[in-house]
Amino acid sequence: MNEQNAKGAFSHAERDPALAGKDPRVYVIGENPLVAETRPDALDDDTTPTEKFFVRNNGKVVSPTDDPPRWTLSIDGEVENALALPLGEIRQKFTHVTQRMMLECGGNGRAFFSPETKGVQWHHGGAGCAEWTGVRLRDVLAAAGLKETARFTGHFGADPALDAEHPSPPISRGIPIAKAMDENTLLVFAMNGEDLLPVHGFPLRLVVPGWAGSVSHKWLTRILIRKDRHDGTLMDPWHYRVPASPMNYGDKFDPTKFVDLEAMPVRSIITSPAQGARVAAACSLRGAAWAGDRPVRQVEISKDKGASWQQAGLSAPKNPYDWTRFTAQVTLSPGTHELWSRATDSEGNAQPEEARGWNPQGYCANPVHKIEVTVG
């Protein structure tokens, strides 16, 4: 299925004020809560500009605080010393780190499952690769002193629930301590060299690269260190969980055979030319690929719907969890052509031609990216 023919693709709802300044190619696919996807041709920059970065919320967008330095993050639970750290102190006490890293919604690609699943119908654009500046979460946790019983985190933010009559947190997920202590997991206060925008979590958020974006909590106020897996909002048996072994549509849903969605699967997108573009017979392609916790091993391009493939050239990532940019040249005859990109990760996992691994919530669909172009 081509992206331009996918159900709901590229349609605009009335733009939310929170999207002020966003590129028009960041289009609304959910209004309550606000969700907006980026067209692949808007992701042609090595570093995704903030105005082109996708938006995913579970509750309401938090209004900007008048005094960001006083915004406080609490660390408690299985720690030796519970902390309440104002953002100003976090910025002063801990070493700053800037890295270009992928962030991707767990439902990216959901629109390609058949039958249709629950959830926001993302295509390929629920992803972006910005430069994030912050401090390592592990440095802050070390200051609190983790007990031997520390096994899992629980994340809490200031985002209000959509329904004021049911004010429980709209989302509260967590990660195993090993991922929290990874040197690439950051407490972030800047995006692309500027303070975070409200819609991206101002003034403080988590960035847990390579994993489903739901664990990268925005408007962060508390991290609870736990003995066991976190049981917060949307860590129930249905959300952000996938079958431990393949299932089919219609199979009985058994939550005891599901596992938490963690690292995202391999994916590639063609970022130039754009879908529907007119191109020269000697056509230059650019794009990006990424693979959760793993490096990208190769990217291939097909101009004959998968009958044959040619290798694309890869650029070295800037740092861990950066996406891999690729380029290729194809020679096309006059007429309309469908171009495909397929990435393979370091373990040999390649994108399938069509979405596989159907699951009730529609996570991890990663089919090859397909665009149509016309010569002449």
C-alpha positions in Angstrom: 0.0 0.0 0.0 1.5 3.4 -1.0 1.5 6.0 1.7 -0.6 8.5 -0.3 -3.3 5.9 -0.6 -3.3 4.8 3.1 -6.5 5.6 4.9 -6.4 9.1 6.3 -3.0 10.0 4.9 -2.1 13.6 4.6 -5.5 14.9 5.7 -5.5 18.0 7.9 -7.8 18.6 10.8 -8.0 22.2 12.1 -4.5 22.9 13.4 -4.1 23.2 17.1 -2.5 26.3 18.5 0.2 24.1 20.1 1.4 23.4 16.5 2.1 27.1 15.8 5.3 27.3 13.8 5.2 23.7 12.7 5.9 22.9 9.0 2.6 22.3 7.1 3.9 18.8 6.4 3.4 18.0 10.1 -0.2 17.1 9.8 -2.8 16.3 12.5 -3.9 12.7 12.8 -5.5 13.0 16.2 -7.1 16.0 18.0 -7.9 14.7 21.5 -5.1 14.2 22.5 -3.1 16.1 20.0 -1.1 13.9 17.6 0.6 15.0 14.5 2.7 13.1 12.0 5.5 14.3 9.7 5.6 13.5 6.0 8.8 11.6 5.0 9.9 14.3 2.6 10.0 16.8 5.5 12.5 14.5 7.2 15.3 15.1 4.7 17.5 17.0 7.1 20.4 15.3 8.9 19.1 16.8 12.1 15.3 17.0 12.2 14.3 20.7 12.8 11.9 21.3 15.7 9.3 22.7 13.3 9.3 19.3 11.4 9.3 17.0 14.5 6.2 14.8 15.1 3.9 15.3 18.1 2.5 12.6 20.4 0.5 13.3 23.5 -1.7 11.2 25.8 -3.1 14.1 27.9 -3.2 17.8 27.5 -0.2 20.0 26.6 1.2 21.6 29.7 1.2 25.4 29.8 4.6 26.9 30.0 6.0 27.6 33.4 7.0 31.2 34.3 10.0 30.0 36.3 11.7 27.0 34.6 14.7 26.9 36.9 12.4 26.1 39.8 10.7 23.2 38.0 11.4 20.3 40.4 12.2 16.6 39.6 11.7 14.2 42.5 13.7 10.9 42.7 12.3 8.5 45.3 11.6 4.9 46.0 14.4 2.3 46.1 17.1 4.9 46.7 19.4 5.8 49.6 18.6 9.5 49.4 15.3 10.8 48.0 15.9 14.0 46.0 13.9 17.0 45.0 16.0 18.7 42.4 15.1 22.1 40.8 15.9 22.2 37.1 18.4 25.0 37.8 20.3 22.7 40.1 20.2 19.8 37.6 21.7 22.1 35.0 24.4 23.3 37.4 25.4 20.1 39.1 25.6 17.5 36.3 27.6 17.3 33.1 25.7 18.4 30.0 25.5 16.1 27.0 24.3 16.8 23.4 23.5 13.9 21.1 21.5 13.4 17.9 19.2 10.6 18.7 16.0 9.0 17.3 12.7 9.2 18.9 9.8 7.1 17.5 6.2 6.4 18.5 5.5 2.8 19.3 2.6 2.9 16.9 4.6 4.2 14.0 3.5 2.2 10.9 0.1 1.1 12.5 -1.9 2.2 9.4 -0.3 -0.6 7.4 -1.7 -3.4 9.4 -4.6 -5.3 7.9 -7.2 -5.7 9.5 -6.9 -2.2 11.0 -6.0 -2.2 14.7 -6.8 0.1 17.5 -5.0 3.4 18.0 -3.8 6.4 16.0 -3.2 5.5 12.4 0.4 6.4 11.9 2.2 5.8 8.6 6.0 6.2 8.5 6.3 9.7 10.0 5.9 9.2 13.8 9.7 9.6 14.1 12.4 12.2 14.1 16.1 12.6 14.9 16.8 15.8 16.8 19.8 17.0 18.8 18.9 16.7 22.5 20.8 18.4 25.3 20.5 17.4 28.9 22.2 15.3 31.6 22.6 11.6 31.9 19.9 10.0 33.9 22.4 7.6 35.4 24.3 10.6 36.9 21.2 11.8 38.7 20.3 8.3 39.9 23.8 7.8 41.2 23.4 11.0 43.2 20.3 9.5 44.8 22.1 6.2 45.4 20.3 3.2 44.0 19.6 0.4 46.4 20.3 -3.2 45.5 16.5 -3.7 45.1 16.2 -1.1 42.3 14.9 -2.9 39.3 12.6 -0.5 37.4 11.6 3.1 37.0 8.2 4.8 37.0 7.8 8.1 35.2 5.3 10.9 36.1 4.7 14.2 34.5 2.6 17.3 34.8 0.4 16.6 31.8 -3.3 16.9 32.8 -5.7 14.1 31.9 -8.1 14.8 29.0 -11.1 14.2 31.2 -11.0 16.6 34.2 -13.5 14.3 36.0 -11.0 11.5 35.9 -7.7 13.3 36.8 -5.4 10.2 37.0 -2.1 10.6 35.0 -2.8 10.1 31.3 0.4 8.1 31.0 2.9 6.7 33.5 5.4 4.3 32.0 8.8 3.0 33.1 11.9 1.1 32.0 14.2 -1.5 33.5 17.1 0.0 35.5 19.6 -1.3 32.9 18.1 1.0 30.3 17.8 3.9 32.8 21.5 3.6 33.5 22.5 3.5 29.8 24.7 6.5 29.1 22.5 7.5 26.2 19.3 7.9 28.3 19.0 11.6 29.1 17.1 14.1 31.1 16.6 16.7 28.5 16.0 20.4 28.7 16.9 21.6 25.1 16.1 20.4 21.6 18.2 21.6 18.6 20.1 24.1 20.7 16.9 25.8 22.1 14.8 25.3 25.2 12.2 22.6 24.6 8.9 23.9 23.2 5.8 23.2 25.4 4.5 20.6 22.9 7.8 18.7 23.2 8.0 18.7 27.0 9.2 22.0 28.3 11.0 22.4 30.6 12.1 18.9 31.3 11.6 15.5 29.7 13.2 12.1 29.3 14.7 10.8 26.1 15.1 7.0 26.1 16.5 6.4 22.6 15.8 3.4 20.5 12.7 2.4 22.6 9.0 3.3 22.0 8.6 7.0 22.6 6.0 6.5 25.3 8.7 5.9 27.9 10.3 9.3 27.0 8.0 11.2 29.3 7.4 14.9 28.7 6.9 17.5 31.5 8.7 15.2 33.9 8.2 15.8 37.6 9.0 12.5 39.3 10.9 9.2 38.8 10.0 6.4 41.2 12.5 3.7 41.6 10.8 0.4 42.1 11.5 -3.2 43.1 9.3 -4.6 40.4 8.0 -3.6 37.0 6.1 -0.3 37.1 2.2 -0.6 37.0 1.4 3.0 36.1 -1.2 4.2 33.5 -0.7 2.5 30.1 1.4 -0.3 31.6 -1.6 -2.5 31.7 -1.9 -5.8 29.8 -3.1 -4.1 26.6 -1.0 -1.0 26.0 2.6 -1.0 24.8 2.8 -4.7 24.9 3.4 -7.2 22.1 3.1 -11.0 21.7 6.1 -12.9 22.8 5.4 -15.2 19.8 3.6 -14.4 16.5 -0.3 -14.2 16.6 -2.9 -13.7 14.0 -6.0 -11.6 13.8 -8.8 -13.4 15.7 -6.5 -15.3 18.1 -7.6 -15.1 21.7 -5.8 -12.3 23.5 -3.7 -13.8 26.4 -1.9 -11.0 28.2 0.3 -13.6 30.0 2.0 -14.3 26.7 2.7 -10.6 25.9 5.8 -8.7 26.8 6.5 -4.9 27.2 7.3 -3.1 24.0 10.9 -1.9 24.3 13.3 -1.5 21.4 11.7 -0.5 18.0 12.3 -2.6 14.9 14.4 -1.7 11.8 12.9 0.9 9.5 13.9 3.1 6.5 12.2 6.0 4.7 12.9 7.7 1.4 13.1 11.4 2.2 13.9 12.7 -1.3 12.3 12.7 -3.8 8.9 13.3 -2.3 5.9 11.1 -2.9 4.4 12.0 -6.4 7.4 14.0 -7.5 8.5 14.4 -11.1 12.1 13.3 -11.5 14.9 13.0 -14.0 15.7 9.6 -15.6 18.9 9.6 -13.5 17.2 9.9 -10.2 19.0 10.6 -6.9 17.5 9.2 -3.7 18.2 10.2 -0.1 16.7 8.7 3.1 17.2 7.6 6.6 17.2 4.2 8.5 17.3 3.2 12.1 16.9 0.0 14.1 16.0 0.6 17.8 19.0 -0.6 19.9 20.9 -2.0 16.9 23.0 -0.5 14.2 21.8 -0.5 10.6 23.8 -3.0 8.5 22.5 -2.1 5.0 19.8 -0.3 3.0 18.6 -1.5 -0.4 16.6 0.2 -3.1 14.2 -1.5 -5.5 12.7 0.1 -8.7 10.8 -3.1 -9.7 8.6 -3.8 -6.6 11.2 -6.1 -4.9 12.2 -8.2 -7.9 15.7 -6.9 -7.6 17.6 -4.7 -5.1 20.6 -2.4 -5.2 22.8 -1.3 -2.3 22.5 2.3 -1.1 25.5 4.2 0.3 25.4 4.8 4.0 26.8 7.6 6.1 28.2 6.9 9.5 26.0 7.9 12.4 27.1 10.9 14.4 26.8 9.0 17.7 24.9 6.0 19.2 21.1 6.1 18.4 21.6 8.6 15.5 19.8 7.5 12.4 21.8 6.3 9.4 21.4 8.5 6.3 21.6 6.8 2.9 21.9 7.8 -0.8 21.4 5.9 -4.1 21.2 6.5 -7.8 18.6 4.8 -10.0 18.0 5.0 -13.7 14.4 5.1 -14.7 12.5 4.9 -18.0 9.8 7.4 -18.9 6.6 6.9 -16.9 5.5 6.2 -13.4 7.6 4.1 -11.0 7.3 2.8 -7.5 10.6 3.0 -5.5 11.1 1.0 -2.4 13.6 1.2 0.5 14.5 -1.7 2.7 16.8 -1.6 5.7 18.5 -4.5 7.6 19.8 -4.3 11.1 23.0 -5.8 12.5 21.3 -9.0 13.5 20.0 -9.6 9.9 16.4 -8.5 10.5 15.0 -6.8 7.4 11.9 -4.8 6.7 9.1 -7.0 5.2 7.3 -6.0 2.0 4.0 -5.8 3.9 3.4 -5.2 7.6 3.8 -8.4 9.6 3.4 -9.3 13.3 -0.2 -8.2 13.6 -1.1 -7.4 17.3 -4.3 -5.9 18.9 -2.7 -2.5 19.5 -0.9 -2.2 16.2 2.7 -1.8 17.4 5.9 -2.3 15.4 4.6 -2.4 11.8 7.7 -1.7 9.7 7.0 -2.5 6.0 9.3 -1.3 3.3 8.8 2.4 2.4 7.2 2.8 -1.1 6.8 6.0 -3.1 5.7 6.8 -6.6 7.6 9.1 -8.9 7.1 10.0 -12.6 9.8 10.5 -15.2 8.9 13.0 -18.1 
